[in-house]
Amino acid sequence: MRMLCSSTLIGEFFIIGFAGLVAMQTSDVSTGTVWAVSGTAMVLSVLLCGMLGRPGGVQLGWLLQAGLILSGFVVPMMFILGVVFGGLWWASVHFGGKIDEAKRRFAEQEAEAGSPA
């Protein structure tokens, strides 16, 4: 799960940066505010990559997804990109958990097959 979720978060890092550039040019929000919010979200997306194995890491990821969608009020295209990345986040958590479970079962089977009976 960590690999898929981390990939999604790194993709969001770039999307947030590009959205900040767009917001700086097209919105009435001050440049300092845009970069304070965008920069914080970008740092959070990278920090979350390391927090995924800890309690609350995935939940913080969901909060980042909500923030991404809400940023559509400043950059309307972010409504669409936020929903897309929210779907990617769900898929990363859902299917990543299934992959982790399959790996665990495979390792157990390998351990049983390798041990003398």
C-alpha positions in Angstrom: 0.0 0.0 0.0 2.8 2.4 0.9 4.3 2.3 -2.6 1.0 3.0 -4.4 0.0 5.7 -1.9 3.4 7.3 -2.1 3.2 7.5 -5.9 -0.2 9.2 -5.6 1.2 11.7 -3.1 4.2 12.5 -5.2 1.9 13.1 -8.2 -0.1 15.4 -6.0 3.0 17.3 -5.0 3.5 18.4 -8.7 -0.2 19.1 -9.3 -0.4 21.3 -6.2 2.7 23.2 -7.4 1.3 23.7 -10.8 -2.1 24.8 -9.3 -0.2 27.3 -7.2 1.3 28.8 -10.4 -2.1 29.0 -12.0 -3.7 30.5 -8.9 -0.9 33.1 -8.7 -1.8 34.3 -12.2 -5.5 33.9 -12.4 -7.0 34.5 -8.9 -7.4 37.6 -6.7 -5.6 35.8 -3.8 -2.2 37.3 -2.9 0.9 35.6 -4.1 2.1 35.1 -0.5 -1.2 33.4 0.5 -1.1 31.2 -2.6 2.4 29.9 -1.8 1.7 29.7 1.9 -1.2 27.3 1.2 0.4 25.5 -1.8 3.7 25.2 -0.1 2.2 23.8 3.0 0.2 21.3 1.0 3.2 20.3 -1.0 5.3 19.7 2.1 2.4 17.7 3.6 2.2 15.5 0.6 5.9 14.6 0.8 5.8 14.1 4.6 2.7 11.9 4.3 4.8 9.5 2.2 6.8 8.7 5.3 3.8 8.6 7.6 1.8 6.0 5.7 2.8 3.2 8.0 1.9 5.1 11.1 -1.5 5.5 12.7 -3.5 8.3 11.1 -1.3 8.5 8.0 -4.0 7.3 5.6 -6.6 9.5 7.3 -4.3 12.6 6.8 -4.1 11.6 3.2 -7.9 11.7 2.9 -7.7 15.3 4.4 -5.2 16.2 1.7 -7.6 14.8 -0.9 -10.4 17.0 0.5 -8.2 20.0 0.4 -7.3 19.3 -3.2 -10.9 19.2 -4.1 -11.7 22.4 -2.2 -8.9 24.2 -3.9 -11.2 24.2 -6.9 -12.8 27.3 -5.5 -9.6 29.1 -6.4 -8.5 27.1 -9.5 -11.7 25.6 -10.9 -9.8 22.8 -12.8 -8.8 21.5 -9.3 -12.4 20.3 -8.8 -11.7 17.7 -11.5 -8.1 17.0 -10.6 -9.1 16.7 -6.9 -11.7 14.1 -7.7 -9.3 12.2 -10.0 -6.6 12.1 -7.3 -9.2 11.2 -4.7 -10.1 8.2 -6.8 -6.4 7.4 -7.2 -6.0 7.7 -3.4 -8.9 5.3 -2.9 -7.5 2.8 -5.4 -4.1 3.1 -3.8 -5.4 2.4 -0.3 -7.9 -0.3 -1.4 -5.8 -2.3 -3.9 -2.5 -1.6 -2.0 -4.0 -3.3 1.0 -5.0 -6.3 -1.1 -1.5 -6.5 -2.6 0.0 -6.3 0.9 -2.2 -9.2 2.0 -1.3 -11.3 -1.0 2.4 -10.7 -0.4 2.0 -11.7 3.2 0.2 -14.9 2.2 2.8 -15.7 -0.4 5.6 -15.2 2.1 3.8 -17.6 4.5 3.4 -20.2 1.9 7.1 -19.9 0.9 8.1 -20.2 4.5 6.0 -23.4 5.0 7.3 -24.9 1.8 10.9 -24.2 2.7 10.7 -25.7 6.2 11.2 -29.4 6.6 8.1 -31.3 7.6 
